[in-house]
Amino acid sequence: MAPVRCLVVDDEAMLRRVLVRVLSSAGYEVAEAASGLEALDRLGKQPFELVISDIHMPGMDGVQLLAQVRALYPDVGVVMITAVSDVRTAVACLNQGALDYVPKPFQVDEALARVRQALERRRLILENRDYQRNLERRVREQAEKIRDLFVLGVQTLAHALEAKDPYTSGHSMRVALYSAAIATELRLAPEQVAEVRLGAELHDVGKIGVREAVLLKPGRLDEEEYLHIMQHTLIGERILQPLLQDHPAVLGIVRSHHERYDGAGFPDRIAGDAIPLAVRIVTVADTFDAMTTARPYRQAREPRSGSEELSRCVRTQFDPDVVAAFRRAFPDPSTLPIATAPGPLPDGAPPAT
């Protein structure tokens, strides 16, 4: 084990050298400085575990040096040297972070005992700090595991919910695939792509709170049923908010994927660039999959027709840049993993979501 390094700071050369000899004979590696400024210079060039400094020195005194060491080198312990008549100042230094003080004139055994005690206090302080850091890390890791298990459970519920309806089975996974491809085409950072993918996969989780009779109705919804099912955006946000509050992009997708570029959407009627980009991406992917999936009351669009319909609805329902990115990512829509056999819709029919 490397010896402990001490820096003795005192403008009195004789006292300084006595301390150097005492500490060296006890096995410490010792350097010396004749002033506070010289001590700071040495600390900047070489690491020390302990500084032993006189209080009264010309220029920068020991109290000022203590403040500088605590600010610049918080892991370095400080012991003050003080005259018996100046104990009050030494106690004040303890309150400012000094580990101990050595009164002068000092006895060799007492000085060594104070240094050992100070180094032991320093060790305990550093160990406690490391423990706290590791504890915070472990708590954070545990919280992340709990969050991941929660999200996994919600994903499982969402997929189970989709599996009950053959017309929507696999919808969220396909929307996640399309959304990630669009986000990549738009040069989003990998971590942003991952959030878009997760938000897309969870975007319909709020349908857990929708009446099954409405969710599985084999026909078009009336106005009351439509308003009821649209509440899934708010229900989903409430379900996910407790454990995804640090992921606002995911929560934004769940809440706002039925907003429209022209501001006529749900639930907040936000428009244009006020709609987060992640939401605009998932809205395009969600609508394309809805259009190209058969429903009990209508047939599916052909993939190419669905892609063209996205272009027709830019600036009203969709962000034109996002639609362009979708078409670049999927130049041949016929190769996409469409859920069911396609069938034509009447021209101008609104895209289903």
Secondary structure by P-SEA (a helix, b strand, c coil): cccbbbbbbcccaaaaaaaaaaaaaaccbbbbbccaaaaaaaaacccccbbbbbcccccccaaaaaaaaaaccccbbbbbbbcccaaaaaaaaaaacccccccccccaaaaaaaaaaaaaaaaaaaaaaaaaaaaaaaaaaaaaaaaaaaaaaaaaaaaaaaaacccccaaaaaaaaaaaaaaaaacccaaaaaaaaaaaaaccccccccccccccccccccaaaaaaaaaaaaaaaaaccccccccaaaaaaaccccccccccccccccccccccaaaaaaaaaaaaaaaacccccbbbccaaaaaaaaaaaccccccaaaaaaaaaacccccccccccbbbbccccccccc
